[in-house]
Amino acid sequence: MENDIMTISQAATYLQVCQKTVRRLIDSKKLVASKVGNTWRIKKADIEKYLEENKNI
């Protein structure tokens, strides 16, 4: 079963970008994330939504 919730590190690996880029997307509210304790959690569905909304077609 595939994990539906990712850490910043996992999201960065999935998107093939650095963790700093994921943090910037979260800070600018372009990528939806939830704070759990001191760490961010990102739903894979929200990453997919971000990618869909930012196509260059």
N, C-alpha and C positions, 0 to 999 in steps of 0.2 A: 504494500500500500504506500502510495506516494504521500509525502508530508505536504499538507496544505498550508502550513504556517511556517514562515522562514525568518531567520535572523537577518541582520544587515549583511553579515558575511555570506550567508547562503544566497540571499537575493543578489548580491554583487557577483557571485559566481554564476548564478543562473543568467544574469543579464550580460555577463562578460565585461564588467566595468569594475572600477575600484570601489571600495567601501565608502570613500569620501563622496563619490558621485551619488550613491544611494542616499547618503545622509543629506546631501544638498537637495535632492528630489523631495525628500521628506520635509526638510525645513521650508522649502518653497511651496509646500502643499500640492505638488504635482503628483506625488505618490502617496496614497493613503497608507498609514501605519498606526499601530497602537502601542502605547508605552506600557510595558509590563515590568513593574519594578523599575530598574534602571536601564532596561534594554528595550529596543524597538522590536516589534513583531509585524511582519507584513504577510498578508494573505496572498497566495499565488494568484488567486482570481483578480486581486487588485493590481498585481504586476501585469497580468494579461490585459486588463482594462487600460492601464497606462500605455502599454504597447499599441493597442488597437487605436486609442485616441491620438497617438502621435505618429501615425503612418504618414508617409510623404507621397500619397497618391492623389 
